[in-house]
Amino acid sequence: MLEFCEKTAGRGYRHFFYGGEPGVPERLAGSLKRRFPTMEVCGTFSPPFRSLDPEEDQEIVSMISLAAPDVLWVGLGTPKQERWMHEHRDKLHVPVLVSVGAAFDLLSGRRNQAPRWMREHGLEWLFRLLQEPRRLWRRYLIDGTRFVVYLGLDSLRLKSFDAGRETDKLSAQSMPRAGSQGTRDE
């Protein structure tokens, strides 16, 4: 997020920050504007921590669309932010949607970032787990492990996770399924 903001500051890109606790997206926008004065922020919004009714959802979509951002940064937490982006991708007229999760809290100063050595060695997750064990233990220890197992099964073609994924029909038809007796020419 920081690198993108740095490289695009002053180029006319309009940013909108959606997510986080009340006040966090505003603090994030202020922090980034201080760091990159030519960065253009066109809006911020912190939704309530509950399911939105259809009218509220439509109001938020309208508000974001009226702001006309080029980049919508979504910080609702995993997997909520990815689901929200998937459900709203066709309703929003925003060229770029980016899920950033903890970046809202880290870059706004609400939470501490892991020491550099932990970040450089892929251990930021451990630092976050130690900071918020009750909230993150399941995500990192159960869901993370499940993801790695599923990735392995998919890579080895022992199980397909294509459901809902749009694939090129020719590629899908020409590829033999796991366990099939296909020839090289297939």
Salt bridges, closest charged atoms under 4 A:
GLU3 OE2 - LYS7 NZ 3.19
GLU21 OE2 - ARG110 NH2 2.68
GLU40 OE2 - ARG14 NH1 3.11
GLU56 OE2 - ARG50 NH2 2.67
ASP57 OD1 - HIS88 NE2 2.74
ASP57 OD2 - LYS91 NZ 3.89
ASP105 OD2 - ARG110 NH1 3.21
GLU120 OE2 - ARG116 NE 3.49
GLU132 OE1 - ARG111 NH2 3.03
GLU132 OE1 - ARG135 NE 2.82
ASP143 OD1 - ARG146 NH1 3.36
ASP162 OD1 - ARG165 NH1 3.28
ASP162 OD2 - ARG177 NH1 3.93
